[in-house]
Amino acid sequence: MLSAELLEVPPPRLLMTACHLEDQPAAADVVLRTAYIPRPLEWGPGHPAAPAPDWVDLTATDIPALARQLAP
């Protein structure tokens, strides 16, 4: 994984954060942790965001909520 190599950090210490689930499987495949921030109104009313699958490590409503999960 190029990003881990460039940062000189083991892949499990990195967190791939995205609002689209299509971005997440490749990150999980190379052992990056994953975070999903759904955007419930992205596709308009009546089209809810996809729920996070079981393999996503963290789910949050926004970046501050994700930060609260990561900080003790």
mmCIF file of the N, C-alpha and C atoms, coordinates in Angstrom:
data_MODEL
# 
_entry.id   MODEL 
# 
loop_
_atom_site.group_PDB 
_atom_site.id 
_atom_site.type_symbol 
_atom_site.label_atom_id 
_atom_site.label_alt_id 
_atom_site.label_comp_id 
_atom_site.label_asym_id 
_atom_site.label_entity_id 
_atom_site.label_seq_id 
_atom_site.pdbx_PDB_ins_code 
_atom_site.Cartn_x 
_atom_site.Cartn_y 
_atom_site.Cartn_z 
_atom_site.occupancy 
_atom_site.B_iso_or_equiv 
_atom_site.pdbx_formal_charge 
_atom_site.auth_seq_id 
_atom_site.auth_comp_id 
_atom_site.auth_asym_id 
_atom_site.auth_atom_id 
_atom_site.pdbx_PDB_model_num 
ATOM 1   N N  . MET A 1 1  ? 0.853   -1.169 0.000  1.00 0.00 ? 1  MET A N  1 
ATOM 2   C CA . MET A 1 1  ? 0.000   0.000  0.000  1.00 0.00 ? 1  MET A CA 1 
ATOM 3   C C  . MET A 1 1  ? 0.894   1.224  0.000  1.00 0.00 ? 1  MET A C  1 
ATOM 4   N N  . LEU A 1 2  ? 0.792   1.994  -1.047 1.00 0.00 ? 2  LEU A N  1 
ATOM 5   C CA . LEU A 1 2  ? 1.677   3.136  -1.253 1.00 0.00 ? 2  LEU A CA 1 
ATOM 6   C C  . LEU A 1 2  ? 1.548   4.189  -0.164 1.00 0.00 ? 2  LEU A C  1 
ATOM 7   N N  . SER A 1 3  ? 0.353   4.500  0.260  1.00 0.00 ? 3  SER A N  1 
ATOM 8   C CA . SER A 1 3  ? 0.190   5.540  1.289  1.00 0.00 ? 3  SER A CA 1 
ATOM 9   C C  . SER A 1 3  ? 0.879   5.137  2.588  1.00 0.00 ? 3  SER A C  1 
ATOM 10  N N  . ALA A 1 4  ? 0.755   3.892  2.987  1.00 0.00 ? 4  ALA A N  1 
ATOM 11  C CA . ALA A 1 4  ? 1.423   3.419  4.205  1.00 0.00 ? 4  ALA A CA 1 
ATOM 12  C C  . ALA A 1 4  ? 2.936   3.475  4.044  1.00 0.00 ? 4  ALA A C  1 
ATOM 13  N N  . GLU A 1 5  ? 3.417   3.087  2.883  1.00 0.00 ? 5  GLU A N  1 
ATOM 14  C CA . GLU A 1 5  ? 4.860   3.145  2.636  1.00 0.00 ? 5  GLU A CA 1 
ATOM 15  C C  . GLU A 1 5  ? 5.368   4.578  2.682  1.00 0.00 ? 5  GLU A C  1 
ATOM 16  N N  . LEU A 1 6  ? 4.669   5.493  2.021  1.00 0.00 ? 6  LEU A N  1 
ATOM 17  C CA . LEU A 1 6  ? 5.102   6.886  1.994  1.00 0.00 ? 6  LEU A CA 1 
ATOM 18  C C  . LEU A 1 6  ? 5.088   7.525  3.384  1.00 0.00 ? 6  LEU A C  1 
ATOM 19  N N  . LEU A 1 7  ? 4.104   7.156  4.192  1.00 0.00 ? 7  LEU A N  1 
ATOM 20  C CA . LEU A 1 7  ? 4.008   7.694  5.546  1.00 0.00 ? 7  LEU A CA 1 
ATOM 21  C C  . LEU A 1 7  ? 4.852   6.921  6.548  1.00 0.00 ? 7  LEU A C  1 
ATOM 22  N N  . GLU A 1 8  ? 5.381   5.771  6.115  1.00 0.00 ? 8  GLU A N  1 
ATOM 23  C CA . GLU A 1 8  ? 6.163   4.889  6.979  1.00 0.00 ? 8  GLU A CA 1 
ATOM 24  C C  . GLU A 1 8  ? 5.354   4.498  8.217  1.00 0.00 ? 8  GLU A C  1 
ATOM 25  N N  . VAL A 1 9  ? 4.112   4.078  7.952  1.00 0.00 ? 9  VAL A N  1 
ATOM 26  C CA . VAL A 1 9  ? 3.177   3.678  8.998  1.00 0.00 ? 9  VAL A CA 1 
ATOM 27  C C  . VAL A 1 9  ? 2.597   2.325  8.609  1.00 0.00 ? 9  VAL A C  1 
ATOM 28  N N  . PRO A 1 10 ? 2.467   1.401  9.549  1.00 0.00 ? 10 PRO A N  1 
ATOM 29  C CA . PRO A 1 10 ? 1.827   0.126  9.221  1.00 0.00 ? 10 PRO A CA 1 
ATOM 30  C C  . PRO A 1 10 ? 0.374   0.364  8.773  1.00 0.00 ? 10 PRO A C  1 
ATOM 31  N N  . PRO A 1 11 ? -0.100  -0.332 7.762  1.00 0.00 ? 11 PRO A N  1 
ATOM 32  C CA . PRO A 1 11 ? -1.462  -0.126 7.268  1.00 0.00 ? 11 PRO A CA 1 
ATOM 33  C C  . PRO A 1 11 ? -2.551  -0.126 8.341  1.00 0.00 ? 11 PRO A C  1 
ATOM 34  N N  . PRO A 1 12 ? -2.513  -1.001 9.350  1.00 0.00 ? 12 PRO A N  1 
ATOM 35  C CA . PRO A 1 12 ? -3.586  -0.969 10.349 1.00 0.00 ? 12 PRO A CA 1 
ATOM 36  C C  . PRO A 1 12 ? -3.638  0.318  11.176 1.00 0.00 ? 12 PRO A C  1 
ATOM 37  N N  . ARG A 1 13 ? -2.600  1.149  11.089 1.00 0.00 ? 13 ARG A N  1 
ATOM 38  C CA . ARG A 1 13 ? -2.597  2.423  11.813 1.00 0.00 ? 13 ARG A CA 1 
ATOM 39  C C  . ARG A 1 13 ? -3.219  3.553  10.995 1.00 0.00 ? 13 ARG A C  1 
ATOM 40  N N  . LEU A 1 14 ? -3.593  3.271  9.743  1.00 0.00 ? 14 LEU A N  1 
ATOM 41  C CA . LEU A 1 14 ? -4.233  4.269  8.888  1.00 0.00 ? 14 LEU A CA 1 
ATOM 42  C C  . LEU A 1 14 ? -5.734  4.040  8.854  1.00 0.00 ? 14 LEU A C  1 
ATOM 43  N N  . LEU A 1 15 ? -6.486  5.112  8.642  1.00 0.00 ? 15 LEU A N  1 
ATOM 44  C CA . LEU A 1 15 ? -7.940  5.033  8.606  1.00 0.00 ? 15 LEU A CA 1 
ATOM 45  C C  . LEU A 1 15 ? -8.434  5.643  7.303  1.00 0.00 ? 15 LEU A C  1 
ATOM 46  N N  . MET A 1 16 ? -9.019  4.806  6.453  1.00 0.00 ? 16 MET A N  1 
ATOM 47  C CA . MET A 1 16 ? -9.629  5.276  5.212  1.00 0.00 ? 16 MET A CA 1 
ATOM 48  C C  . MET A 1 16 ? -11.036 5.732  5.548  1.00 0.00 ? 16 MET A C  1 
ATOM 49  N N  . THR A 1 17 ? -11.301 7.026  5.390  1.00 0.00 ? 17 THR A N  1 
ATOM 50  C CA . THR A 1 17 ? -12.610 7.591  5.691  1.00 0.00 ? 17 THR A CA 1 
ATOM 51  C C  . THR A 1 17 ? -13.260 8.034  4.400  1.00 0.00 ? 17 THR A C  1 
ATOM 52  N N  . ALA A 1 18 ? -14.501 7.635  4.191  1.00 0.00 ? 18 ALA A N  1 
ATOM 53  C CA . ALA A 1 18 ? -15.195 7.975  2.951  1.00 0.00 ? 18 ALA A CA 1 
ATOM 54  C C  . ALA A 1 18 ? -16.696 8.046  3.201  1.00 0.00 ? 18 ALA A C  1 
ATOM 55  N N  . CYS A 1 19 ? -17.375 8.740  2.307  1.00 0.00 ? 19 CYS A N  1 
ATOM 56  C CA . CYS A 1 19 ? -18.833 8.815  2.398  1.00 0.00 ? 19 CYS A CA 1 
ATOM 57  C C  . CYS A 1 19 ? -19.494 7.909  1.365  1.00 0.00 ? 19 CYS A C  1 
ATOM 58  N N  . HIS A 1 20 ? -18.683 7.172  0.617  1.00 0.00 ? 20 HIS A N  1 
ATOM 59  C CA . HIS A 1 20 ? -19.205 6.202  -0.347 1.00 0.00 ? 20 HIS A CA 1 
ATOM 60  C C  . HIS A 1 20 ? -18.614 4.834  -0.025 1.00 0.00 ? 20 HIS A C  1 
ATOM 61  N N  . LEU A 1 21 ? -19.450 3.846  0.068  1.00 0.00 ? 21 LEU A N  1 
ATOM 62  C CA . LEU A 1 21 ? -18.963 2.508  0.401  1.00 0.00 ? 21 LEU A CA 1 
ATOM 63  C C  . LEU A 1 21 ? -18.114 1.902  -0.701 1.00 0.00 ? 21 LEU A C  1 
ATOM 64  N N  . GLU A 1 22 ? -18.241 2.385  -1.927 1.00 0.00 ? 22 GLU A N  1 
ATOM 65  C CA . GLU A 1 22 ? -17.450 1.835  -3.025 1.00 0.00 ? 22 GLU A CA 1 
ATOM 66  C C  . GLU A 1 22 ? -15.957 2.053  -2.803 1.00 0.00 ? 22 GLU A C  1 
ATOM 67  N N  . ASP A 1 23 ? -15.616 3.059  -2.001 1.00 0.00 ? 23 ASP A N  1 
ATOM 68  C CA . ASP A 1 23 ? -14.212 3.372  -1.738 1.00 0.00 ? 23 ASP A CA 1 
ATOM 69  C C  . ASP A 1 23 ? -13.594 2.475  -0.671 1.00 0.00 ? 23 ASP A C  1 
ATOM 70  N N  . GLN A 1 24 ? -14.398 1.796  0.083  1.00 0.00 ? 24 GLN A N  1 
ATOM 71  C CA . GLN A 1 24 ? -13.922 1.097  1.270  1.00 0.00 ? 24 GLN A CA 1 
ATOM 72  C C  . GLN A 1 24 ? -13.354 -0.317 1.072  1.00 0.00 ? 24 GLN A C  1 
ATOM 73  N N  . PRO A 1 25 ? -13.901 -1.166 0.205  1.00 0.00 ? 25 PRO A N  1 
ATOM 74  C CA . PRO A 1 25 ? -13.390 -2.540 0.140  1.00 0.00 ? 25 PRO A CA 1 
ATOM 75  C C  . PRO A 1 25 ? -11.909 -2.645 -0.188 1.00 0.00 ? 25 PRO A C  1 
ATOM 76  N N  . ALA A 1 26 ? -11.416 -1.823 -1.088 1.00 0.00 ? 26 ALA A N  1 
ATOM 77  C CA . ALA A 1 26 ? -9.988  -1.890 -1.435 1.00 0.00 ? 26 ALA A CA 1 
ATOM 78  C C  . ALA A 1 26 ? -9.134  -1.535 -0.223 1.00 0.00 ? 26 ALA A C  1 
ATOM 79  N N  . ALA A 1 27 ? -9.565  -0.569 0.556  1.00 0.00 ? 27 ALA A N  1 
ATOM 80  C CA . ALA A 1 27 ? -8.821  -0.200 1.766  1.00 0.00 ? 27 ALA A CA 1 
ATOM 81  C C  . ALA A 1 27 ? -8.823  -1.359 2.765  1.00 0.00 ? 27 ALA A C  1 
ATOM 82  N N  . ALA A 1 28 ? -9.971  -1.965 2.956  1.00 0.00 ? 28 ALA A N  1 
ATOM 83  C CA . ALA A 1 28 ? -10.062 -3.097 3.882  1.00 0.00 ? 28 ALA A CA 1 
ATOM 84  C C  . ALA A 1 28 ? -9.214  -4.273 3.403  1.00 0.00 ? 28 ALA A C  1 
ATOM 85  N N  . ASP A 1 29 ? -9.149  -4.459 2.095  1.00 0.00 ? 29 ASP A N  1 
ATOM 86  C CA . ASP A 1 29 ? -8.361  -5.566 1.539  1.00 0.00 ? 29 ASP A CA 1 
ATOM 87  C C  . ASP A 1 29 ? -6.873  -5.444 1.844  1.00 0.00 ? 29 ASP A C  1 
ATOM 88  N N  . VAL A 1 30 ? -6.385  -4.215 2.002  1.00 0.00 ? 30 VAL A N  1 
ATOM 89  C CA . VAL A 1 30 ? -4.960  -4.038 2.313  1.00 0.00 ? 30 VAL A CA 1 
ATOM 90  C C  . VAL A 1 30 ? -4.760  -3.693 3.788  1.00 0.00 ? 30 VAL A C  1 
ATOM 91  N N  . VAL A 1 31 ? -5.748  -4.025 4.608  1.00 0.00 ? 31 VAL A N  1 
ATOM 92  C CA . VAL A 1 31 ? -5.699  -3.972 6.069  1.00 0.00 ? 31 VAL A CA 1 
ATOM 93  C C  . VAL A 1 31 ? -5.716  -2.543 6.624  1.00 0.00 ? 31 VAL A C  1 
ATOM 94  N N  . LEU A 1 32 ? -6.182  -1.572 5.848  1.00 0.00 ? 32 LEU A N  1 
ATOM 95  C CA . LEU A 1 32 ? -6.421  -0.255 6.434  1.00 0.00 ? 32 LEU A CA 1 
ATOM 96  C C  . LEU A 1 32 ? -7.710  -0.336 7.242  1.00 0.00 ? 32 LEU A C  1 
ATOM 97  N N  . ARG A 1 33 ? -7.781  0.418  8.319  1.00 0.00 ? 33 ARG A N  1 
ATOM 98  C CA . ARG A 1 33 ? -9.056  0.538  9.035  1.00 0.00 ? 33 ARG A CA 1 
ATOM 99  C C  . ARG A 1 33 ? -9.967  1.403  8.176  1.00 0.00 ? 33 ARG A C  1 
ATOM 100 N N  . THR A 1 34 ? -11.269 1.242  8.347  1.00 0.00 ? 34 THR A N  1 
ATOM 101 C CA . THR A 1 34 ? -12.224 1.969  7.524  1.00 0.00 ? 34 THR A CA 1 
ATOM 102 C C  . THR A 1 34 ? -13.237 2.715  8.382  1.00 0.00 ? 34 THR A C  1 
ATOM 103 N N  . ALA A 1 35 ? -13.625 3.891  7.897  1.00 0.00 ? 35 ALA A N  1 
ATOM 104 C CA . ALA A 1 35 ? -14.672 4.678  8.540  1.00 0.00 ? 35 ALA A CA 1 
ATOM 105 C C  . ALA A 1 35 ? -15.626 5.152  7.455  1.00 0.00 ? 35 ALA A C  1 
ATOM 106 N N  . TYR A 1 36 ? -16.904 5.091  7.762  1.00 0.00 ? 36 TYR A N  1 
ATOM 107 C CA . TYR A 1 36 ? -17.951 5.474  6.813  1.00 0.00 ? 36 TYR A CA 1 
ATOM 108 C C  . TYR A 1 36 ? -18.753 6.613  7.413  1.00 0.00 ? 36 TYR A C  1 
ATOM 109 N N  . ILE A 1 37 ? -18.906 7.690  6.654  1.00 0.00 ? 37 ILE A N  1 
ATOM 110 C CA . ILE A 1 37 ? -19.722 8.827  7.053  1.00 0.00 ? 37 ILE A CA 1 
ATOM 111 C C  . ILE A 1 37 ? -20.807 8.986  5.987  1.00 0.00 ? 37 ILE A C  1 
ATOM 112 N N  . PRO A 1 38 ? -21.974 8.380  6.199  1.00 0.00 ? 38 PRO A N  1 
ATOM 113 C CA . PRO A 1 38 ? -23.028 8.463  5.188  1.00 0.00 ? 38 PRO A CA 1 
ATOM 114 C C  . PRO A 1 38 ? -23.563 9.891  5.063  1.00 0.00 ? 38 PRO A C  1 
ATOM 115 N N  . ARG A 1 39 ? -23.977 10.232 3.861  1.00 0.00 ? 39 ARG A N  1 
ATOM 116 C CA . ARG A 1 39 ? -24.611 11.523 3.604  1.00 0.00 ? 39 ARG A CA 1 
ATOM 117 C C  . ARG A 1 39 ? -26.077 11.225 3.269  1.00 0.00 ? 39 ARG A C  1 
ATOM 118 N N  . PRO A 1 40 ? -26.964 11.310 4.262  1.00 0.00 ? 40 PRO A N  1 
ATOM 119 C CA . PRO A 1 40 ? -28.340 10.850 4.080  1.00 0.00 ? 40 PRO A CA 1 
ATOM 120 C C  . PRO A 1 40 ? -29.122 11.579 2.994  1.00 0.00 ? 40 PRO A C  1 
ATOM 121 N N  . LEU A 1 41 ? -28.783 12.800 2.664  1.00 0.00 ? 41 LEU A N  1 
ATOM 122 C CA . LEU A 1 41 ? -29.542 13.536 1.652  1.00 0.00 ? 41 LEU A CA 1 
ATOM 123 C C  . LEU A 1 41 ? -28.821 13.617 0.309  1.00 0.00 ? 41 LEU A C  1 
ATOM 124 N N  . GLU A 1 42 ? -27.754 12.866 0.146  1.00 0.00 ? 42 GLU A N  1 
ATOM 125 C CA . GLU A 1 42 ? -26.971 12.935 -1.086 1.00 0.00 ? 42 GLU A CA 1 
ATOM 126 C C  . GLU A 1 42 ? -27.806 12.665 -2.334 1.00 0.00 ? 42 GLU A C  1 
ATOM 127 N N  . TRP A 1 43 ? -28.692 11.701 -2.272 1.00 0.00 ? 43 TRP A N  1 
ATOM 128 C CA . TRP A 1 43 ? -29.506 11.334 -3.431 1.00 0.00 ? 43 TRP A CA 1 
ATOM 129 C C  . TRP A 1 43 ? -30.919 11.905 -3.340 1.00 0.00 ? 43 TRP A C  1 
ATOM 130 N N  . GLY A 1 44 ? -31.157 12.834 -2.406 1.00 0.00 ? 44 GLY A N  1 
ATOM 131 C CA . GLY A 1 44 ? -32.454 13.475 -2.272 1.00 0.00 ? 44 GLY A CA 1 
ATOM 132 C C  . GLY A 1 44 ? -33.346 12.765 -1.274 1.00 0.00 ? 44 GLY A C  1 
ATOM 133 N N  . PRO A 1 45 ? -34.450 13.425 -0.917 1.00 0.00 ? 45 PRO A N  1 
ATOM 134 C CA . PRO A 1 45 ? -35.395 12.823 0.028  1.00 0.00 ? 45 PRO A CA 1 
ATOM 135 C C  . PRO A 1 45 ? -35.939 11.499 -0.520 1.00 0.00 ? 45 PRO A C  1 
ATOM 136 N N  . GLY A 1 46 ? -36.121 10.568 0.380  1.00 0.00 ? 46 GLY A N  1 
ATOM 137 C CA . GLY A 1 46 ? -36.665 9.271  -0.023 1.00 0.00 ? 46 GLY A CA 1 
ATOM 138 C C  . GLY A 1 46 ? -35.629 8.301  -0.535 1.00 0.00 ? 46 GLY A C  1 
ATOM 139 N N  . HIS A 1 47 ? -34.368 8.692  -0.578 1.00 0.00 ? 47 HIS A N  1 
ATOM 140 C CA . HIS A 1 47 ? -33.274 7.822  -1.003 1.00 0.00 ? 47 HIS A CA 1 
ATOM 141 C C  . HIS A 1 47 ? -32.213 7.814  0.093  1.00 0.00 ? 47 HIS A C  1 
ATOM 142 N N  . PRO A 1 48 ? -32.425 7.073  1.146  1.00 0.00 ? 48 PRO A N  1 
ATOM 143 C CA . PRO A 1 48 ? -31.487 7.097  2.275  1.00 0.00 ? 48 PRO A CA 1 
ATOM 144 C C  . PRO A 1 48 ? -30.113 6.548  1.894  1.00 0.00 ? 48 PRO A C  1 
ATOM 145 N N  . ALA A 1 49 ? -29.109 6.988  2.640  1.00 0.00 ? 49 ALA A N  1 
ATOM 146 C CA . ALA A 1 49 ? -27.751 6.480  2.448  1.00 0.00 ? 49 ALA A CA 1 
ATOM 147 C C  . ALA A 1 49 ? -27.716 4.989  2.782  1.00 0.00 ? 49 ALA A C  1 
ATOM 148 N N  . ALA A 1 50 ? -26.811 4.293  2.152  1.00 0.00 ? 50 ALA A N  1 
ATOM 149 C CA . ALA A 1 50 ? -26.648 2.861  2.415  1.00 0.00 ? 50 ALA A CA 1 
ATOM 150 C C  . ALA A 1 50 ? -26.153 2.648  3.838  1.00 0.00 ? 50 ALA A C  1 
ATOM 151 N N  . PRO A 1 51 ? -26.669 1.649  4.532  1.00 0.00 ? 51 PRO A N  1 
ATOM 152 C CA . PRO A 1 51 ? -26.143 1.346  5.864  1.00 0.00 ? 51 PRO A CA 1 
ATOM 153 C C  . PRO A 1 51 ? -24.738 0.776  5.753  1.00 0.00 ? 51 PRO A C  1 
ATOM 154 N N  . ALA A 1 52 ? -23.968 0.964  6.786  1.00 0.00 ? 52 ALA A N  1 
ATOM 155 C CA . ALA A 1 52 ? -22.593 0.440  6.798  1.00 0.00 ? 52 ALA A CA 1 
ATOM 156 C C  . ALA A 1 52 ? -22.611 -1.074 6.909  1.00 0.00 ? 52 ALA A C  1 
ATOM 157 N N  . PRO A 1 53 ? -21.841 -1.763 6.067  1.00 0.00 ? 53 PRO A N  1 
ATOM 158 C CA . PRO A 1 53 ? -21.732 -3.212 6.210  1.00 0.00 ? 53 PRO A CA 1 
ATOM 159 C C  . PRO A 1 53 ? -20.937 -3.582 7.460  1.00 0.00 ? 53 PRO A C  1 
ATOM 160 N N  . ASP A 1 54 ? -21.021 -4.829 7.852  1.00 0.00 ? 54 ASP A N  1 
ATOM 161 C CA . ASP A 1 54 ? -20.356 -5.300 9.072  1.00 0.00 ? 54 ASP A CA 1 
ATOM 162 C C  . ASP A 1 54 ? -18.850 -5.110 9.055  1.00 0.00 ? 54 ASP A C  1 
ATOM 163 N N  . TRP A 1 55 ? -18.239 -5.121 7.879  1.00 0.00 ? 55 TRP A N  1 
ATOM 164 C CA . TRP A 1 55 ? -16.783 -5.058 7.818  1.00 0.00 ? 55 TRP A CA 1 
ATOM 165 C C  . TRP A 1 55 ? -16.229 -3.639 7.962  1.00 0.00 ? 55 TRP A C  1 
ATOM 166 N N  . VAL A 1 56 ? -17.076 -2.604 7.964  1.00 0.00 ? 56 VAL A N  1 
ATOM 167 C CA . VAL A 1 56 ? -16.610 -1.231 8.197  1.00 0.00 ? 56 VAL A CA 1 
ATOM 168 C C  . VAL A 1 56 ? -16.314 -1.087 9.685  1.00 0.00 ? 56 VAL A C  1 
ATOM 169 N N  . ASP A 1 57 ? -15.138 -0.556 10.003 1.00 0.00 ? 57 ASP A N  1 
ATOM 170 C CA . ASP A 1 57 ? -14.713 -0.464 11.405 1.00 0.00 ? 57 ASP A CA 1 
ATOM 171 C C  . ASP A 1 57 ? -15.488 0.579  12.204 1.00 0.00 ? 57 ASP A C  1 
ATOM 172 N N  . LEU A 1 58 ? -15.699 1.758  11.621 1.00 0.00 ? 58 LEU A N  1 
ATOM 173 C CA . LEU A 1 58 ? -16.371 2.846  12.323 1.00 0.00 ? 58 LEU A CA 1 
ATOM 174 C C  . LEU A 1 58 ? -17.397 3.504  11.412 1.00 0.00 ? 58 LEU A C  1 
ATOM 175 N N  . THR A 1 59 ? -18.498 3.953  11.999 1.00 0.00 ? 59 THR A N  1 
ATOM 176 C CA . THR A 1 59 ? -19.492 4.729  11.277 1.00 0.00 ? 59 THR A CA 1 
ATOM 177 C C  . THR A 1 59 ? -19.802 5.955  12.121 1.00 0.00 ? 59 THR A C  1 
ATOM 178 N N  . ALA A 1 60 ? -19.892 7.113  11.469 1.00 0.00 ? 60 ALA A N  1 
ATOM 179 C CA . ALA A 1 60 ? -20.168 8.354  12.194 1.00 0.00 ? 60 ALA A CA 1 
ATOM 180 C C  . ALA A 1 60 ? -21.049 9.255  11.339 1.00 0.00 ? 60 ALA A C  1 
ATOM 181 N N  . THR A 1 61 ? -21.716 10.189 11.988 1.00 0.00 ? 61 THR A N  1 
ATOM 182 C CA . THR A 1 61 ? -22.579 11.114 11.265 1.00 0.00 ? 61 THR A CA 1 
ATOM 183 C C  . THR A 1 61 ? -21.803 12.254 10.622 1.00 0.00 ? 61 THR A C  1 
ATOM 184 N N  . ASP A 1 62 ? -20.619 12.572 11.162 1.00 0.00 ? 62 ASP A N  1 
ATOM 185 C CA . ASP A 1 62 ? -19.785 13.639 10.611 1.00 0.00 ? 62 ASP A CA 1 
ATOM 186 C C  . ASP A 1 62 ? -18.361 13.500 11.174 1.00 0.00 ? 62 ASP A C  1 
ATOM 187 N N  . ILE A 1 63 ? -17.475 14.386 10.730 1.00 0.00 ? 63 ILE A N  1 
ATOM 188 C CA . ILE A 1 63 ? -16.071 14.306 11.170 1.00 0.00 ? 63 ILE A CA 1 
ATOM 189 C C  . ILE A 1 63 ? -15.924 14.511 12.680 1.00 0.00 ? 63 ILE A C  1 
ATOM 190 N N  . PRO A 1 64 ? -16.584 15.496 13.292 1.00 0.00 ? 64 PRO A N  1 
ATOM 191 C CA . PRO A 1 64 ? -16.459 15.608 14.754 1.00 0.00 ? 64 PRO A CA 1 
ATOM 192 C C  . PRO A 1 64 ? -16.919 14.349 15.496 1.00 0.00 ? 64 PRO A C  1 
ATOM 193 N N  . ALA A 1 65 ? -17.978 13.724 15.021 1.00 0.00 ? 65 ALA A N  1 
ATOM 194 C CA . ALA A 1 65 ? -18.445 12.485 15.674 1.00 0.00 ? 65 ALA A CA 1 
ATOM 195 C C  . ALA A 1 65 ? -17.415 11.376 15.511 1.00 0.00 ? 65 ALA A C  1 
ATOM 196 N N  . LEU A 1 66 ? -16.774 11.311 14.349 1.00 0.00 ? 66 LEU A N  1 
ATOM 197 C CA . LEU A 1 66 ? -15.716 10.321 14.141 1.00 0.00 ? 66 LEU A CA 1 
ATOM 198 C C  . LEU A 1 66 ? -14.538 10.600 15.073 1.00 0.00 ? 66 LEU A C  1 
ATOM 199 N N  . ALA A 1 67 ? -14.168 11.854 15.201 1.00 0.00 ? 67 ALA A N  1 
ATOM 200 C CA . ALA A 1 67 ? -13.062 12.225 16.108 1.00 0.00 ? 67 ALA A CA 1 
ATOM 201 C C  . ALA A 1 67 ? -13.362 11.813 17.545 1.00 0.00 ? 67 ALA A C  1 
ATOM 202 N N  . ARG A 1 68 ? -14.597 11.972 17.958 1.00 0.00 ? 68 ARG A N  1 
ATOM 203 C CA . ARG A 1 68 ? -14.965 11.567 19.327 1.00 0.00 ? 68 ARG A CA 1 
ATOM 204 C C  . ARG A 1 68 ? -14.827 10.056 19.515 1.00 0.00 ? 68 ARG A C  1 
ATOM 205 N N  . GLN A 1 69 ? -15.086 9.301  18.481 1.00 0.00 ? 69 GLN A N  1 
ATOM 206 C CA . GLN A 1 69 ? -14.924 7.837  18.575 1.00 0.00 ? 69 GLN A CA 1 
ATOM 207 C C  . GLN A 1 69 ? -13.446 7.459  18.656 1.00 0.00 ? 69 GLN A C  1 
ATOM 208 N N  . LEU A 1 70 ? -12.602 8.236  18.014 1.00 0.00 ? 70 LEU A N  1 
ATOM 209 C CA . LEU A 1 70 ? -11.178 7.907  17.950 1.00 0.00 ? 70 LEU A CA 1 
ATOM 210 C C  . LEU A 1 70 ? -10.398 8.382  19.170 1.00 0.00 ? 70 LEU A C  1 
ATOM 211 N N  . ALA A 1 71 ? -10.851 9.461  19.794 1.00 0.00 ? 71 ALA A N  1 
ATOM 212 C CA . ALA A 1 71 ? -10.148 10.013 20.959 1.00 0.00 ? 71 ALA A CA 1 
ATOM 213 C C  . ALA A 1 71 ? -10.749 9.457  22.229 1.00 0.00 ? 71 ALA A C  1 
ATOM 214 N N  . PRO A 1 72 ? -9.903  9.124  23.195 1.00 0.00 ? 72 PRO A N  1 
ATOM 215 C CA . PRO A 1 72 ? -10.429 8.624  24.468 1.00 0.00 ? 72 PRO A CA 1 
ATOM 216 C C  . PRO A 1 72 ? -11.177 9.699  25.228 1.00 0.00 ? 72 PRO A C  1 
# 
